[in-house]
Amino acid sequence: MDLKSVVQEARDRLLGIDVVEDNPYAPQPYVFSELAACLCASIRQLGFADCKHVVNQVDQDRLALVFMPNPGWESLVSRLNPRLTVLINLEQLGSESALISNGYIDELARWPVLDYSSANIEFLRQRHGAKQLAFELPFVPGPAAIFRPALAVEKSVDVLFFGTLSDRRSLIIEQLRAAGLSVEVVAGAYAWELSPAVMRARMVLHIHYYATKLFPISRMLQPVANGVPVVCETSVHAALSDWSSSGMVFADYEELVATCQALLHSPHRQLDAVQRTLRFARHLDFETPFMALLQGLSQRDAQTPAKVCAAAAGGGLSHEEIDTILRLEATQLPPPADTRPAPIALAQRRPNDGRFGRIGMLIYLAFVLFSLWQTLK
């Protein structure tokens, strides 16, 4: 089946798509807010008009793309519908992140997974083998990441760093300040709450927290969309979105200070970096990998009956095969709306239905009238 057919079939079959943000601080924005807004916008551009960005709720009848993990992800997973859920992993698997402990990676084996990084996909497949259904998906910076378009802010800060501080991050910030640059550090602000800091910065700097050094697309959506140049520590890039060839400026840890200084002293380089990065973002291919996800789900569902028939002909299934088949059946998409069976009506009995029912009713009325005549004698 070609991609156009997959698109049309998905539109016909799905009641809708929800991009689900788990946000313990709602209505304030949180770590997934920008990603969810951009993902929802990208899906709508493919023609899925009934795609919604929802916060802290799941419709059991719609395909749910759920961002993971937050603290307490175990409780969230327990409330999801396994038939219509795809988990979106945003952690760096193989890192020291506390969020991927307590069975999180093992839990991913039970679900279809979307991931921003091919390195994470490879980690899951090495860990879980063929049973892991995982798809890489680029996140595309766009107008959805411009949360306050009318905001007019003077460029008053040389360098903006946002994120959790660590020793290696703090050292670079101290060196930048020692070199005479103004540096603003922001933590715990996302989406529209982060926008003023982004807009008043001449450039944004990213320094890795984990040794895995995966390219942090979640930190880049706002700066890129708002036309702010970015300096990023040398990163491990994804196969489907290799930002090393964009206008973003990459440098090794030891060269970050010098690279920031050079960029700030060259307005021409800043403009060129912004234009090339925006052009790169516009040409990211979101459609092909997203359709591959839908096609992968469809193919997986189609394989389930064949496995059952083959096993029945061969004399039975092992416990492991049964568990696998049940998992696959549990995640099948619903049938097209026009082929769903109508609700089964409950059988109802009325005393005067049919020929014998009417005779019975006449006998009953005669008995009542006879009893009433006896009492009046």
C-alpha positions in Angstrom: 0.0 0.0 0.0 1.4 3.4 -1.0 1.6 6.4 1.4 -1.3 8.2 -0.2 -3.5 5.1 0.3 -2.4 4.9 3.9 -3.3 8.6 4.4 -6.8 8.1 3.0 -7.4 4.9 4.9 -6.2 6.5 8.2 -8.6 9.5 7.6 -11.5 7.1 7.0 -10.8 4.8 10.0 -9.7 7.1 12.7 -12.3 9.0 14.8 -9.5 11.6 15.4 -6.0 12.0 16.7 -5.1 13.5 20.1 -1.7 14.7 20.9 -1.7 14.2 24.6 0.4 16.4 27.0 0.7 15.2 30.6 1.1 18.4 32.5 0.9 18.5 36.3 1.1 22.3 36.3 -1.7 23.1 33.9 -2.8 25.6 32.9 0.8 26.7 33.0 2.9 25.3 30.1 5.3 22.5 30.8 8.1 20.5 29.2 6.0 18.9 26.5 3.9 22.0 25.6 6.0 23.2 22.7 6.5 19.8 21.3 2.8 18.9 21.4 1.8 22.2 19.7 4.3 21.6 16.8 3.4 17.9 16.4 -0.3 18.7 16.3 0.3 21.4 13.7 2.4 19.1 11.5 -0.3 16.4 11.6 -3.0 18.9 10.6 -0.9 20.0 7.7 -1.2 16.4 6.4 -5.0 16.8 6.2 -5.9 15.3 9.6 -8.1 18.3 10.5 -9.5 16.5 13.5 -6.2 16.5 15.4 -6.2 18.1 18.8 -3.6 19.1 21.4 -5.1 18.0 24.7 -3.8 18.3 28.2 -4.4 15.8 31.0 -7.2 13.9 29.3 -7.5 10.9 27.0 -10.5 10.1 24.7 -10.7 6.3 24.6 -12.2 6.3 21.1 -9.4 8.4 19.5 -5.8 7.6 18.5 -3.7 9.1 21.4 -0.1 10.1 20.9 1.1 10.5 24.4 4.3 12.2 25.5 6.5 10.4 28.0 7.8 10.3 30.6 7.0 12.5 33.5 7.3 11.6 37.2 4.4 9.3 37.9 4.3 7.9 34.3 3.3 4.5 35.8 -0.1 5.9 36.8 -0.6 7.6 33.4 0.1 4.4 31.5 -2.4 2.4 33.6 -5.2 4.8 32.3 -4.4 4.5 28.6 -6.4 2.5 26.1 -3.9 -0.1 24.6 -5.9 -0.4 21.5 -5.4 3.3 20.5 -2.2 4.6 22.1 1.3 5.4 20.8 3.9 6.5 23.4 6.3 9.3 22.4 9.6 9.0 24.2 11.5 12.2 24.9 14.2 10.9 27.2 17.8 10.0 26.2 17.8 6.3 26.6 21.0 4.9 27.9 21.7 8.1 29.9 21.6 8.6 33.6 18.2 10.2 33.6 16.2 9.3 36.7 13.0 9.2 34.6 14.0 6.1 32.7 14.4 4.0 35.8 11.8 1.9 37.6 10.9 -0.2 34.6 10.2 2.6 32.1 12.4 1.1 29.3 10.8 -2.3 29.8 7.4 -0.8 29.7 8.1 0.7 26.2 8.3 -2.8 24.8 4.6 -3.2 25.3 3.6 -0.2 23.2 4.2 1.3 19.8 6.7 4.1 20.3 7.5 7.3 18.5 11.0 8.8 19.1 12.8 11.9 18.0 16.2 10.1 17.8 17.4 7.2 15.8 19.9 6.5 18.6 17.0 5.8 21.0 15.3 3.6 18.4 18.4 1.5 18.1 18.7 1.3 21.9 15.1 -0.1 22.1 15.6 -2.6 19.3 18.8 -3.9 20.9 17.1 -4.1 24.2 13.8 -5.7 23.1 14.5 -7.2 19.7 11.8 -7.7 17.1 8.9 -7.3 19.6 9.6 -3.6 19.9 7.5 -1.5 17.5 9.3 1.9 17.2 9.3 4.7 14.7 11.5 7.8 14.4 9.7 11.1 13.9 11.1 14.6 13.3 9.7 17.5 15.2 9.4 20.5 13.0 9.8 24.1 14.3 7.1 26.3 12.8 4.5 29.0 13.6 3.0 26.8 16.3 6.2 27.5 18.4 5.7 31.3 18.1 3.5 31.8 21.2 3.6 35.6 21.4 3.9 37.0 17.9 3.0 40.5 18.9 5.6 40.7 21.7 8.1 43.5 21.1 11.2 43.1 23.2 14.5 44.9 22.8 17.5 42.7 22.3 19.1 43.2 25.7 20.9 39.9 26.5 23.8 38.4 24.6 23.3 34.8 25.5 20.3 32.9 26.8 20.7 29.5 28.4 17.5 27.7 29.5 17.5 24.4 31.4 18.7 22.7 34.5 22.2 23.8 35.6 25.0 21.3 36.1 28.7 21.7 36.9 29.7 21.5 33.2 27.0 24.0 32.2 27.8 26.4 35.0 31.4 26.5 34.0 30.7 27.6 30.5 28.3 30.3 31.8 30.9 31.6 34.1 33.5 31.7 31.3 31.0 33.7 29.1 30.4 36.2 31.8 34.2 36.5 32.5 34.6 37.3 28.8 32.3 40.3 29.2 29.1 38.8 27.8 25.7 39.1 29.4 24.1 35.7 30.1 20.5 35.0 31.2 19.8 31.6 32.8 16.2 30.5 32.9 14.9 27.3 34.4 11.3 25.9 34.7 9.8 28.2 31.9 8.2 26.8 28.8 6.2 27.9 25.8 4.7 31.4 26.2 6.3 31.9 29.6 9.7 31.4 28.0 9.0 33.6 25.0 10.1 37.0 26.5 13.6 35.5 27.4 13.9 34.0 23.9 13.0 37.3 22.2 15.3 39.5 24.2 18.3 37.2 23.5 20.8 37.8 20.7 21.5 34.1 20.7 20.6 30.9 22.5 23.2 28.4 23.8 22.7 24.7 24.5 25.1 22.7 26.6 24.5 19.0 27.0 23.5 17.5 30.4 24.0 13.8 29.6 27.0 12.0 28.1 24.7 10.6 25.4 24.6 14.1 23.8 21.5 13.6 21.6 20.5 16.6 19.7 17.9 18.4 21.9 15.1 19.3 19.4 12.8 20.2 22.3 15.1 23.1 23.2 15.3 24.4 19.6 11.7 24.8 18.5 11.1 28.3 19.9 14.5 29.8 19.0 14.4 28.5 15.5 10.8 29.5 14.9 11.4 33.0 16.3 14.5 33.6 14.3 17.1 33.6 17.1 20.5 32.1 16.2 21.6 29.0 18.2 25.0 27.7 19.3 24.8 24.1 20.3 27.4 21.7 21.7 28.4 19.0 19.2 25.6 16.5 19.1 24.5 13.0 18.0 21.9 13.7 15.3 18.9 11.6 14.2 18.9 9.9 10.9 15.7 11.6 9.7 16.6 15.1 10.9 20.4 15.7 10.9 20.6 19.3 12.1 24.4 19.3 11.6 23.7 20.4 8.0 21.4 23.3 9.0 22.5 26.8 9.8 22.7 26.1 13.5 26.2 26.5 14.8 27.8 23.5 16.5 31.0 23.4 18.6 32.8 21.1 20.9 32.5 21.9 24.6 36.0 23.5 24.8 35.1 25.9 21.9 31.7 27.0 23.0 32.8 30.3 24.5 34.9 31.3 21.5 32.1 30.3 19.2 29.5 32.4 21.0 31.9 35.4 20.9 32.6 35.0 17.2 28.9 34.7 16.3 27.9 37.8 18.4 30.6 39.9 16.7 29.3 39.1 13.2 25.7 40.3 12.5 26.1 38.9 9.0 26.8 35.3 10.4 23.8 35.7 12.7 21.5 36.5 9.8 22.9 33.8 7.7 22.5 31.2 10.5 18.8 32.2 11.1 17.9 32.1 7.4 19.6 28.7 6.7 18.1 27.2 9.9 14.6 28.3 8.9 15.0 27.0 5.4 16.2 23.6 6.8 13.2 23.4 9.1 10.8 24.1 6.3 12.2 21.2 4.2 12.1 18.6 7.0 10.1 15.6 5.8 7.5 14.9 8.4 4.9 13.2 6.1 6.9 10.1 5.2 7.8 9.0 8.7 4.3 9.8 10.1 2.7 7.8 7.3 5.2 5.0 8.0 3.9 4.9 11.6 0.3 4.5 10.4 1.3 1.9 7.8 3.3 0.0 10.5 0.3 -0.1 12.8 -1.9 -1.3 9.9 0.5 -4.0 8.9 0.9 -5.2 12.4 -2.9 -5.5 12.8 -3.2 -7.4 9.5 -0.6 -9.9 10.6 -2.4 -11.0 13.7 -5.1 -13.3 12.1 -2.5 -15.0 9.9 -0.5 -15.8 13.0 -3.5 -17.3 14.7 -4.5 -19.4 11.7 -1.0 -20.7 11.2 -0.6 -21.6 14.8 -3.9 -23.4 14.9 -3.0 -25.5 11.8 0.4 -26.4 13.4 -1.1 -27.7 16.6 -1.2 -24.8 19.1 0.7 -21.8 20.5 3.3 -21.3 23.1 2.5 -19.0 26.1 4.9 -16.4 24.7 3.1 -16.5 21.3 -0.3 -16.2 22.9 0.9 -13.1 24.9 2.3 -11.6 21.7 -0.9 -12.1 19.8 -3.1 -10.7 22.6 -0.9 -7.6 22.7 -1.2 -7.1 19.0 -4.9 -7.6 19.0 -5.3 -5.2 21.9 -3.7 -2.4 19.9 -5.7 -2.8 16.7 -7.3 0.3 15.2 -11.1 0.3 15.2 -12.8 -0.7 11.9 -14.1 2.0 9.6 -17.0 3.9 11.0 -19.4 2.7 8.2 -18.6 -1.0 9.0 -19.0 -1.0 12.7 -21.8 -3.3 13.9 -24.9 -1.6 15.1 -25.6 -1.8 18.8 -27.4 -5.0 19.7 -31.0 -4.3 20.8 -32.2 -6.1 24.0 -35.0 -8.6 23.5 -38.3 -7.2 24.7 -41.5 -9.1 25.5 -45.0 -7.6 25.4 -48.1 -9.5 26.6 -50.1 -8.8 23.4 -47.4 -9.5 20.9 -48.3 -12.3 18.4 -51.4 -14.4 18.0 -51.0 -16.4 21.2 -50.2 -13.3 23.1 -53.5 -11.7 22.1 -55.4 -14.8 23.1 -53.7 -14.8 26.4 -54.6 -11.2 26.9 -58.3 -11.9 26.1 -58.4 -14.8 28.6 -56.8 -12.5 31.3 -59.4 -9.7 30.7 -62.2 -12.3 30.9 -60.9 -13.6 34.2 -60.7 -10.0 35.6 -64.3 -9.2 34.5 -65.6 -12.6 36.0 -63.9 -11.8 39.3 -65.4 -8.4 39.4 -68.9 -9.8 38.6 -68.5 -12.3 41.5 -67.7 -9.6 44.0 -70.8 -7.5 43.0 -73.3 -10.4 43.4 
